[in-house]
């Protein structure tokens, strides 16, 4: 069998892809009873021919299903043969109307968008799986048809190499499995040794626990004796402290009486000092009233003198402004005089240079005239 050319292979792939596209479009077409919303959307988009085709397809599908159910329910005879022929004819019509619907949908992107807008909820899961399998078949066919003889040989060699690698990997896996068995055995021996060591340590721990319990009993007994001794000492110390409290209470009563007498004497002294302080405060208030009166008089005098000071400051400010203006005017006049003198000096210098230049021109003209006269005289003598 000859290998297909690239163009023939591409043609086969194009046929498969076209069939896949048509089946993908048909997966969005709802089956069963007609959807009035979908038909109204087709009319709104201006594709009424697709609406009529879709209605015809639904009618043929319904009629074909009715005939199939009736043929399966009745006995197979002459009537069954006639119904089978009618069913086949209806199936051919259904195939034709489906192909027409696919062509119309592929020519109208707006109708396709209307179908997509319905969402993938109505798509059948087995049909979607069939589409996926057909897509995989397309990729496999394309890879098989587009692969050359050399590429196929290379693939076989690569597959052989991979098989050899897999075999060597299996051998290595077996070796690693044996090593793992050995390691497991070694680990089991180590675990057995560790179990024996743990058993020994547990026995030692039991002995230590018993010794600790005996020691705790002795410590509790010693602590009980210490508590009894401490309680006796506490009672004795409490009695001594109670005697000390009684003694301090008597001392406190005596000191309270003494302090009460001292407090009475200090209160009399305080009242005397308060009377003297009230007299001094009254004297201070009188002096402060006199000082306040004197302060008010000084404030009035200060206001008057401040008014005079403001007048004098205003007067001297005017004098200072006049003096400053005078100084500025004198400075401007001095500067103007200096510039005027400088300008006159420049003019004098320019005039001197002009006169010098004019005298030079006149002198050169005179000298040139005298030279011409001497030349004419010399010619005459010849």
Secondary structure, DSSP 8 states (H G I E B T S, - for coil): -----HHHHHHHHHHHHHHHHHHHHHHTS--SS--HHHHHHHHHTT-HHHHHHHHHHHHHHHHHHHHHHHHHHS-SSHHHHHHHHHHHHHHHHHHHHHHHHHHHHHH-HHHHHHHHHT-GGGS-HHHHHHHHHHHHHHHHHHHHHH--HHHHHHHHHHHHHHHHHHHHHHHHHHHHHHHHHHHHHHHHHHHHHHHHHHHHHHHHHHHHHHHHHHHHHHHHHHHHHHHHHHHHHHHHHHHHHHHHHHHHHHHHHHHHHHHHHHHHHHHHHHHHHHHHHHHHHHHHHHHHHHHHHHHHHHHHHHHHHHHHHHHHHHHHHHHHHHHHHHHHHHHHHHHHHHHHHHHHHHHHHHHHHHHHHHHHHHHHHHHHHHHHHHHHHHHHH-
